[in-house]
């Protein structure tokens, strides 16, 4: 069974492109447009990892990580965070990789491979 990635991205074009590429790489992808939607998706299906944007409307990636940390069902799910801006604050415990946009897909695949092994 393929590993499940919860992809959280508010830019539709980026969400669709990453969904396509991750799917072609062998992952099952569940999409969310922001942190609130991501929490709803996690209640439906537990992902093996979360790939999230940092800056998003309604609930950003940092708050998503805080909510994941507060819930025992999700606190051990690893997170790969992406942002076009520099992240200089303390990282939430779940954030195992921080990738700068524009995103190099090879960097994302390398981070996921280290976390989850082959798709």
Buried (B, 14 or more C-beta within 10 A) or exposed (E): EEBBBBBBBBBEEBBEBBBEBBBEBEBBBBBBBBBBBBBEBBEEEEBBBBBBBBEBEEBBBBBBBBBBBEEEEBBEBBBBBBBEEEBEEEBBEBBBBBBEBEBEEEBBBEBBEEBBEEB
